[in-house]
Amino acid sequence: MSSLSLSASLEAYLGSVHSKQLVLVEYWWLALGCLVFAFVQYLLAVPAELRHLPKVSPYATIWSYARRESVDMRVKRLVLPFAQRGEGVVLVYMLGKWGIHVLDANLVKTVCQDLDRFPKKNYQDHLHFTFLSGPNVVFSNGEMWKRHSASVKAAFDREIPVHRFVSLSHELFERMGSGGIHRFSDLVQRYTLDVVGTALLGHNFQALQASEDSFVDHFNRVMSKIATPTRLIFPFLDDWFPRQAVIADVNSLNARYDMLLQMKKQDLGLDLLSYLLEDTTMTNEELRSNLAILFSAGHDTTSGALSTAIYHLAQHPEHQATAREEVLSVLGNRVEPTFDDLGRLPFLSACIKEALRINSPISLLPARWTLEPVQLGKYFIPAGVSVVPNVCAVHHNEKNWTDPSKFDPYRFIDNKVRAIANIPFGTGPRQCVARQFSLYEQRTLLCMLLKYYEWSLPSDSMHADYVKNEFGAFGLSIPHDLDVEFSKIN
């Protein structure tokens, strides 16, 4: 055999071996793909006892998370159509499991009123909720909730500290100066945190002073790190592949809460944190858990509501002008409002209520779960199922509101609003205990802003068409990076 033919035979042999290897590799990839597909199908399979319920496509939900779509947009696109066609509940894949969103206003009331059949669900096994869900006034049940609630209610039963809201408004205006473009969503978050700190917790966070790595910066960093789409879709990944850096940052934030508690023990006063510390039955875990949830809920939701109100008044200069005229007529030559003044601003109050409806800071109320089999509307629900009252769906259902996507404060003046369909603070015995505090805080700041500034959106605003909310893990609708152009009124 010539060397030429030998070489050709060798090349043919090697080519054959290479082809077989390629085919083998392709089979391996195909087998791996089939295994992954089968595993995903297993994860997304609806339990047999829930298959009679209407459901949102899990793939559509996963794609929404992958795109980092805000919770309000996800609800309007995927969930609201079920409410519009009369479904009272719908299955949604959330946090690695199937749960039920309650869409009908009457059924939401049923779930929120009956604490025995629908107790709060605790998510402490999820990293996303580890520093918020726990033995606190929002997520506890039974006797523990009654104890915590009594202390919290005692603090909020005190006189509304309008003078504190006013003084912090002046601090905010010092930051804003003569006007210009400001990231209002950031400024107002710092304002509301200082309100919570000085008026409720007896501690000045000095968030408006923008100190480096402040409490609010640390909190925002943790919230951002936690909200990773893949871990929200498949939270078991945090058990398999723990995010040590995130866990360390959460622990560091908890350590700051513990340090604040230790400082407060040495300086008790007439504030909410002192009332909690005076309850000798509370463990340190309960104290820290309550501090964490009050810190978060006390400033994040109100700042979101204020950002939404400022946004819509910027988009509707005619409503801004009407609200300003009302404020000036009430204040006259005085530079700041009193408690009584804030009760004489019906149009401004209507603007706040409409902002809370159209972009509710809490789009999804904290989950309950079925302690026993129940009937919700026309559907039987077995025991042990997560049940989430969907505020966004109630507030944007055309059966409840005419033209729900339109910002129209007059609907709270000219028409009698059905209370059952207006639930920005929840409903039932566990609705937000701080609702009056928040409403007066919003009225105060907006009243002063209307007196001292005019505002509009910058020409290149990312919110030009509609308000764009942050992507997050907790069912909150908070405007994202809202820049506003202010002009000082002489």
N, C-alpha and C positions, 0 to 999 in steps of 0.2 A: 504494500500500500504506500502510495506516494505521501510525502509530507503534506502536500496540498489537500488531499482527500482526508487525511487524518485530522488536519486542522478544521476542515468543514464539519466532520463528524462530531468533533469535540464542541464546536460552536452550537451545533444542533442539539446536542445533549444538554449543554448548559442552558440553552434557551428553553428547552422543555422543563428543566428543573425550575428555572426562574418563573415560568408561566404557572407551574403548579404551586409555587410559593405565593404568587400573587393571588391565585384563586383561593388558597388557604387563608390568606390575610383577609380577603374579601368576605369569606365565610365567617371568620371570627368577628369582623365588624358587623356583619349582618346579625349574627347571634347576639352580640352585645346590644345592638339596637333593639332587637326583639325583647331582650330581658329588661332593658330600660323602659320600653313601651309597656310591657306587662306590669312592671312595678308601678309606673305612673297610673295605669288603669286601676290597679289594686288600690292605690292611695285615693283615687278620685271616685271610687265606686260608692254609690249611695247605699246606705244600710237598708236592708229589706223592709224594716219597719217604717221607713220614711219615703219609700218609693211612690206612695200615693200622692205626695205633695208636688206642686209645681216647683220647678227649679231653674235657677240661672245657670247657664253653661259654665262649668268649672274652667274650661279653656279660655272663655271670654274673661273670666275673673282673673286668671293667671296672667293673661296678656295685659290686662289693665294694670296689675301690679308691676309687671315687667316694664311698662311704659311710664311708671311712676305717676299714674293718674291720681289726682286728689279724690278723696272719698266722696265729695259731693258730685263730681263728674261721673264717678263710677256708679253711684246710686241713680242719677238721672238717666244714664245711658243703658244700664243693665237691669235695674230693679224697678224703677218708676213705671215702665210699661206694664208690669204685672198689676200695680196698684190702679193704673188708669183703666184697665179692663175688669176691675172689680175683685181681684184676688186680695184676700185679707192677709195672707202670709205667703212667703216664698222661701225655698231652700237656697242657701248661699254657702259656697265653700269658703271658710274663713279660718285662719290660723291652723291649717292642717286638718280641719274637721268640717263636717257639714253641720250647719246651724240654721236657725229659722229667723228671718227678718219679719217683724210684725209691721204691716203697712197700713192697716185700717185704724183710723183714729179711735174708734170705740174699742177695738181689741187692744190697742196700746194702753188705753185707760184700764182695761181689765187686768192686763199683765202688771201694770205699775201699782194698781190699788191692792192687789191680793199678795201680801208679803208672805203668806204661809205657803201658797202653792207655787209662787214664783220668787224664791229668794235670790239674792245677788250671787253671781258666779264669780269665783276667785280664780285669777290667772297667774298665781305666783310661780307655777311651774314653767312659765314662759319668760325668757330673758326680757322680752319687750315690756313686760308688766312688773318685773321683779321689784322695782323701786316705787311703784305706784299702787299696784294691787296688793292687798294684804289686810291686816287687822286694823282697818281705819273706818272712818265715818261713811265713806262711799261704798266700800266693798264688804264690810262685815254684816252679819245678820244677827237676829235674835237679841239676847240680853246685851251682848257686846255692842251692837249698834245703838241700842237704847242709851247705854252709858255714854258712848262717844257723842251721840247726838245731843244729849242733855248739856254737855260742856260746850259744844259748838253753838248750840242755840242760845245759851246764856250770853255768849260774847256778841252775837248778832242782835240780841234783844236790846242792847245798849243804844244810846242815841247815835244816829248816823253822823259820822265825823266830817261834815261838809267843809269845815275849816281846814281839815287836813287835805282834802281833795283840792281846795283852792290854793293852798300854799305850795303844793307839789305842781299844780298847773303853772304857777309863776316860775318854778324851777325849770319846767319844761320849756317855757317861753324864753328863758335865758339861753337855752341851747339853740332855739330856733332863731333868735335874734330878729332882724328886720325882715326875715323871710328867705326866699330862695327855695331850691329843691332839697327836700329832706326825705330820708327813708323813714316815713312815718310809722310803718309797721314795727321798726326797731325802737324808735323813740317811745311809742306808746306802750310797748311791752315793758320798757324800763320804768315808765311812769306807773303802770299798774303794779309792778313788783314793789316799787317803793311805797305805794299805797298799802299793799298787803303787809309789807314789813312793818311800817310805822303805825298803821291803824289796827292791825289784827295780831301781829306776832310780837310786837314790842321790840323790834330790831330794825335798824335802818340799814338796808342793803346798799344804799348809795348807788343804785343802778344808774341813775341819771348822771352821776359823775363819771361814768364810763371807765372805772378802774380796770386795770389789766387782769384778765382771767377772773372776772367777777362771778358771783353766784349765777347770774343770768346767762353769762357766756358758757359757764360749765354745764348748766342745765340744757341749754340749746345744743351744745356739742353732744351730750349724751343722747338727747332726743333724735338728733340727726344720725348718729352712728347706729342706733338701734333699728332705725327704719330702713333696713336693707330688704329689697323686694324678695329675693330668694328665701330669706329667713322668715319673712312674714307669710309666704306661701307654704313653706315646708319648715316649720319651727323645730322639728325633730333634728334638723341639721345642727342646731346649737348643742344638742346632746352628743352627737357624733363628732362634731368638729367645733369645740368651744372657741369662741372669740375672746381670747385672753385679754387683749388690749381693751376691748369694750367692757368686759367684766371688771377689769381694774379701774376703768373710768367711772363705772357705776358705783363701785365700792368707795372710790374717792369722793364721789358726790354724797353718798350715805355718811361718810366720815364727817363731811362738812355739816350735814344735818345734826349728827351726834354732838359735834362741837358747839353748835348753836344751842342745842338743848342744855348742855352743861353750863354754858354762859348764862342762859335764862334762869336756871335753877338758883343762881346766885343773886338774881335781880327780878324777883316776881313782881308783877304789876296787875293792872286791870285790863289785861289783854287775853286773847284767845289761847295763846300758848301757855300762859300762866294758869288759866282755868284747867287746861289739860294736865299740867304738871301737878296741880293740887289734888288730882284724883289719884289717890295712893294705890288703887287697884290696877292702874295701867302699867304694863310692862314697858321696858325700854323699846322693844320692837313696836309696840302699839303707838308709843309716843312718836317715834321716828316715822312710822308709816303715816300717821295723821299729819305730821309736819310736812312730809313730802307731798301728800295729795293736796293739802291746803295751799302749799307753795305753788304747785302746778295749776290747780283749778282756779285758784284765787287771782292769778294774773294772766294766764294764757287765754282763757275764754273771754274775759272782759276786754283784753287788748285786741282780740280778734273781732269782737263786736264793734269796738270803736273804729278799727280800721275799715270795716265794712261800711259803717255809717259815714265816715269821712269820704270814702270812695264814691258812694252814691250821691252824696251832696255835691261832690266835685263834678260828677256826671250830669247832675240836674241842678244847674245854677238857679233855676226858678225856685226850687225847694229850698236851696241854701239862702236865697234872698228873703223868702217868707219866714224861715226860721230866725234869721238875723233880725228882721223887723220885729218879730215877737219878743226876742231877747232884749233888744234895746228899749222896747216899750215897757217891759217889766223892770229893767234895771235903772232906767233913766240915766242920771249922771253918776250913779254908783259904779265902782270899778269891779265889783265881784258879787256873786249871788249869795243869798242866804238860803237856809233850809226851806223857808216858806216860799221864796221866789221860785224854787225848782218845782213846786206843785202848781205853778201858774203858767206852765209852758206846754199847753196841749199839743201844739203842732210839732215842737221839738220831740216831745215824748212819742208822738206818732211816728216820727222819722226813726227813732231808736227801735221801736217795736217792729217796724217794717224791715229794718236792717237785720234784726234778730230772726225774722221769719224767712227772708229771702236768702240769707247765708248764715244759718244757725251755727254758732261756734261749735256746738256739740251736735254733729249730724247723726250720730248713733249713740243712744243712751247706753250706759254700762249694761252688759249682758246679765240676764237672769237665767235660771234653768228650771226645768219642770221637775218638781219634787215627786210628782205622781202623774199618772196619765190624765190628760185634760182634753177638753174640746175647745178649740179656738175657731170660732165661726163655724164653717162647714167641715173643718178638718179635725181629725183625731190626732193628738200629739202624744207620743209615749213619754214615759218618765226618763229623766237623765239627758234631756236635749237642751242645748243653748238656745235662748230666745232673746233677740235683740230688738227693742223698740226703735223703729227707723224714723227719726224726726224729719230728716230731709224729705223722705217720701210723703209724709203727712203734709208738710209745708208746701210741696210742689205738685200736689195732686189737684187736677182741675175740678174734681168733684168737691173739693174743700174750698178752693180759692179761684176767683175769676182772674184769668191771665196771670198765673202765679209767678212767671219769670219777670214780670214788670215791677219796678220799684214804685209803689204807689202808697205814700203815707196816708192819703185820704181814706183808704179802706179802714183805718183805725179811728176815723173821725165821723165819716158820713154813714157808715154801715155798722150794724151790730155784729161783731166778730164772734164766731162760735169758739168758746174757750177750749172745747175738746180738740179743735184742730189747730190751736195755737199753743205750742208746747216747747218753746226754746229752753226753758228751765226744767223740763220734764213735767211729770204730773204725779199725783198720788202722794202718800205720806213721805216719800223719799225724794220729792222734788228739791231742787237746789235751795238750801237754807239761806244762801247769800244773795238771793235774787233782788231783794230791795236794796241791799248794799250796792250791788253792781249797777242797778238802774240809776241810783242817785250819783254814783261815781261817773257814769257815762253822761248824765245830764249836766253835771258840774263842768266837766272838761269841755264838752261840746258848747255849752253856754259861753264859756270864757273864750274859746276859739272863735266863735261867731262874733263876739264883741271886738276882738283884737285883730283878727285875720280874715282875709278872703283866700280861697284856694281853688285849684284846678289840677288836672292831671298834666304832666309834661307831654309835649307833642309826640314823643317817642315811647310813651308808656306801654309796657307789656300787657297792661290791663285795659287797653283802649276799648276792646269789644265786650269784655266781661271780666269780672274779678277772678283771678287765678289763685287758687288756694295751694297751700303747701301739701306735699306728699308726706304722710306720717303713719304712725302705727296705732293711733288711739281714737280714730273716728272724729277728729277735730277738723273744722273748716276755718283755717286762719289765712288771710291774704298773704301771699308770698312776695317779699321784697317790694312792698308798695311805696313807690316814690310819689310825693305830692309837692306841688309848687305853691308856696305860701306867699302872700303879700300883706305886709303890715298895714293896718288901717290907721291913718293919722287922726 
